[in-house]
Structures are given as structure tokens and as C-alpha cells.
Amino acid sequence: MKSMLDTSLDILFGVSVGDAAGVPAEFKSRQELLKNPIHGMTGHGSHDQPTGTFSDDSSLTFCLAEALTTGFNLRRVAENFINWRYDGYWTANGKVFDIGITTNNAIGRLVKGIQPDLAGDFEEYSNGNGSLMRILPLLLHIKDKPVAERYLAAKEVSSMTHAHIRSTIACFYYLEFALNLLGGKDKFEIYSELQHTVSSFLDSKGIKPVEKHKFGRLLIDQIHLIPEYQISSSGYVVHTLEASIWCLLNTDSYKDAILKAINLGGDTDTIGAVTGGLAGLLYGHQNIPKDWLTQLARKDDIEDLAFRLSKYFEV
């Protein structure tokens, strides 16, 4: 069984390496990347950042993880988000170079003192991937809790920026997949089981059928059999979740999962980060390409965060 330190490293490096690998390709089309594919960790590109620079995806993941080193407290998470936005806390190079509109609006509300789980946008059009991309450290808090408590925690943390039920469902599904990976189950077995367990739980919560239907590719179909041209790689939360599961199921290593995710084009840093989190848990941080890891910004700080995170949850 994995140690808590290994699990923490799997999560934090899994997300941040996938994110950093995707940053230079963000906004590039699939057609463009088909002609000039990404083969590894590169720099500059879309945001003109040095090689190994992670984006808001990882920064907010680290903000959540940092808060969890002393227990689950939404106000502490909120303070970290605010410090990131205005003071460059947990940025790669001291400055924020990428932030989603919905997240920016929510942090503005947090500054005004609104209750954290009421700060996010509740509108249907506010279902970008900004809560999904940062949710994975919550796994350590919920892993031994009953499903109703796992769902509530996912809802609360998502709602700090993205409060619509669709974003909550996406975060919940993603964490349930991660929880089963942590338990050592086969990825296809997990995919099949979640079609029953997640679907049944959503029914028990009285979730509207129209919202469940949005996740039909995951809850009903065989997503790994869907051809690539039918997989969208936009910043819409459902598209990001679908793409990450598709990439995970259609590859056999961390490296291949990330390269497949990035070369889909579009929101490459976030799809890289979301795919990377699951791939990190599945294959272990030891199997992330060494040359990718050594180029990652703030690698030592991330290791220290993983150590402190593991120490809290080992108690």
C-alpha cells in the first residue's frame, strides 16, 4: 500500500507537471498540434513563460493543499486564493499570468467577506473547469468518509468559485475516480463501477435528470471507444472531465496520457493538469519522466508541501 507521502507527491506532481507541460500549447488548435505536436516539457509558447512554469491550475491546487496541512477549513482556503490572486502566493515565478473570469469574480467576493461556499457563480453559463482543475488534494480529506460527506465536501470546495450543480457533479465524479485509483483498482473497472455508484448516488440526491444527462458519456457510454475527433478539449467542465478520462483510458503511462491530453489542443494546461492528477495516482510520481520533473518550477517547494500534507493526514 502506498504511503501518504507517495500519495501526496502523486497528486501534486501529477497535476503540476501535466499543467506545466500544457502551458505553452494553450489555445492552440488540434490541427496546429497535429502538424507540430508537443513531445515533452517545453517553454514560452502561448504565455511566453519559461520551461516548467505551472499555471493557475497548479497554484490553486497548492493553495488548497496548503490549507489542508492544518485541516479542512474553507476560510483558510479562501485566504490562500486571495493571496494567490493579489500577492502571487504559490505562483511559479511570482506573478499570476492566467486566471478564469469566474474564478476572478469569486475571489473578488471572497475579498468582500462573503461566506466561502457561497462565493462562486451559480449560473449555468459559469461551468468552466476552474474548480475541477484544483480539487484533487481534497481526496486526502475525504478518502475515509462516507459518500454523502465526500459529495458535500466536493460541493463546498467547488462552490467557492463554481457553484452550479454541474461543476459539483464533475468534481465529485473526478474525486470518486481518484479514490478508487487510490484503492488500487483497474481503471476500466473503476469506470464501469462509477456508472452505477455515481449514478445511483445522484438519483438519491434528487439531481435533475437533465443534469445527469450532461454526463451521459461517462455514466452510460463507453467513452474510451469514442473517436478523438468527437472528444472536445474546451474549458467547459464536462468537456475537460470527459477528455481527461478518455486520455487516461486510452494510454498506458503518465507520459503518454499527458501528451495525448495536450495534443488535443484548446485548454491544454487544464486538461493536462486534470489528466495528470489521475495519471499520477495511477502510475505514481516515480514514473513521471525525470527530465520533466527536474524542469518543473518550485520542485523543492512542492516536495516540501507534499511532506507537510502527508504528515497531517498520517496523524
N, C-alpha and C positions, 0 to 999 in steps of 0.2 A: 504493500500500500504506500502511496506517495506521502512524503512528509508535507507538513503545512508550508514549509519554506519552498519546496519544489512547486507546490500548487500556486503559491503567491507569485513566484517567478514565471510560471507558465502563463498566468493571467496577464501580468504587467508587461512582460517581454512579448508575449503573443500579440497583444493589442498594439503596442507601440512600434514594434518592428514592422508589422503589417501596415500601420499608418504611415510611418516614415518612408517605406518603400513606395507607397502610393501617392505621397505629396507631389512629387514632380510631374505626375501624369494627370492630376485633377483637371477636369473639364475637357480633356482630350477625347475625341470620338473613338468608337470601337474600330472604325475604318482606318483612322490615323494610326492607331496602335497595332493594327494588323500589319501595316506596312513597316512600322518601326516599333516592335514590341519592347516592353520592359523586360530585362533579363536578370535584374538584381537591384541592389541598393544604389541609387544614383542621386545626383543633386540638381539644384537650380530648376529648370523647367518652369512649370506653371506659376509658382510663387517665388522663384529665384532665391531659394533657400539652400544652405549648404547641405551636402550629403548627410543623411542620418537625422534630419530635422523632423520631429513629430509635430502634429498639428493640435488643434483644439480637441480632437478625439481623445488623444492620449492625455493631454493636460487635464481635462475634466475627469478622465478615468483616475488619474493620480490624485486629483482633488478629493474624489470620493474615497479612494483607498486611504489617503492621509487621514481623513476624518474617522475612518473605521479603525484606525490604530488605537483609538481610545474609546471605541464603542459606537453604536448606531445612534446618531443624533443629527436630525435634519438641519438644525440651525448651524451646526458646525460645518456641515457640507455646504450650506448656503454661504457662510463666511468665506470658505475656500473658493467658491465660484466667484464671489465678488472680488477677492484678492487676485484671482487669475485675470479677471476682466480688466481691472483698473491698475494693478501693480505688477503684472507679468508673473504671478506666482505659478510655479510648475510649468512654465513655458520652456521650450527647448533652448532659446537664445535670448531670453529676457524681454520678449515682446510678443503680443498677440497679433498674428497676421491673418487669421481666418476665424470668423465667428458667424454662426447662423442667425438670421433675423429673429426667429422665435426664441432662441436662447438668449440673445441680447436683450430682447424685450422683457423676458422673465427675470433676468439678473437686475434689470432696472427696477422691477417691482420688489425684488429681494432687498435692494438698497433702501427702499422706502419702508421696509419693515413688515411687508406682508407675510403671512404665515407661509412657510416654505412649500408645503404641498398644495397651496392654492395660488402659487406664483405663475404657473405655466398657463399657456393658452389652451382653452377648452374647445376651440373651433375646429371643425373638420378639416379646414384647409391648413391647419397647423400640425400636420402629421409628417414633418420631416424626420430624419433619423437621429436627431440631436440627443435624445435620451437613450436610445438603443446603443449608441456608439460608446457610452461611458458607463453602462450599467453593470458590467461583469464583476467588478470587485464585490458587489453585493452578494455574490454567491457564497462568500465565506461567512457572511452573517446569517444567511437563510438555510444553509445546507442541511441542518439537523432539525428544521422546523416543519410543522405540518403544512400541507399545500395551501390552506387558506391564509396562513401567515406569510408564506412565500409570495403569494399573489398580492397581499396588502402591501408588503414592503416594496415590491416592484412598482406598484401603483403610486406609492408615496414618492419614491425617488424619481420615477419618470415625471410625475406631475409637477416637480419643481420647475421644469421647463416645458414639458409636453404633457398636457393633462387630458387630452382626448382619449377615450377608451381604446382606440385603435393602437395608439402608442403603448398603452399599458399592456395590451394583449401581446404585442410584438416583444416587449421586454420580458414578459412572463414566459412566453414560449422559448425565447433565447436562453433564459436562465434555467428553464427546465431541461433543455437540451444539454447545457453545460453541466448541470447537476448529475445527469446520467453519464456523461463522459467522465466526470469525477469518480463515479462508481465503477468505471472500467467496462462499461457496456459497449458493444459494437455499434458503430454509428448508424448502420441501417436498421438494426434492432431498435435503437432509440427513436429513429424517425417513424418507424411503424407504431411503436408503443405510444408515442405522443399523439398520434392521430386519434387514439382512443382516450387517453388520460386527459389531455388538454381540452379536447372537445367536450368530454363529459363534465369537466370542471366548469367550463364556460357556460354550459347549459345549467348547471346548478346555481350559477351566479345570476341567471336570468339575462345573459348577454343577448342582445337583439340578433336574430338570425342574419340580418343584413351585415352586421359587423363580423360575425363568424365567416360569412361567405367571402369576405375580403381575404381570408387566409385559406381559401379552398385548395390552393396548390400545395400547401403544407399539411392541411388537415384531411384532405381527401385524395388528391392526385399522387402520382409518383414523380416528384419534382426532378429527380436525377435523370429521368428519361426525356425531359423536355429539352428540345434543341436549344443551343446557345442563342440563336437569333430571337428566341421568344423570352429570353431572360433579360429583364430591364435592369439597368445599373444607375438609376437616378437616385436623388436624395430622398425620395418618398420612402417612409419607413418600411412599408410592406415590400417594396422592390429591394431594398437593402437586405432585409431578412431573407427573402427568397434567394437572392444572389449568393449570400454567404452560405446558406445550407446547400445550394446547388454546387458551389465550388468545393465545399467540404466533402460532399458525397461523390464527386467526380474526380477526385485526386487521391493520392496515397502518401503525401508527405507535406510538411509545413511549407516548404519552398514552393512546391507545385500549386498548393492551394492559394498561396498569396499571389503568385504570378498569374494564375487563372483569374483571380479576383481583380487585380489591377488592369489586366489587359482587356477586361470587359469595357473599360473606358467609363466616362462620366464621373461619378462621385468616388473616385478611386481610393482616396485616403480613408474614407469611412468604410467602404466595402472591404478594403484591405484590413482595417482595424477590427471590424466585426467578424470577418472570416478568421483573422489571426488569433482572436481570443479563443475561439473554439479549437482551432488547429493547435494552438499552444497547449491546451488541455489534453487534446487527443495524442499528440506526438511528443510532448514535453519540450521544455525550453532548451534541453541539451541537443535537440535535433533541429533547432533554428540554425541556419547557416552561420558559421562562426564569423565570416567576413562581414555579414550583415550586422551581427551583434556588435562587433568591435567598432563599427562606424556610427552606431546609434548615439545620438546626443544624450548626455547625462546618464550614461550607462551605470556608473557607480552610484549615483543618487537613486536610481531606480532599484538597484540591488539593495540598497540600504532601506528603502521604503518597503520592499518585499520582506526583508528581515523583520522590520518592526511590525508589519502587518501580521506575519506568521506568529510572532511572539504573543501578540494579543490573543489570537484565536487558539493558541496552544494551551492557554490557561483553562 
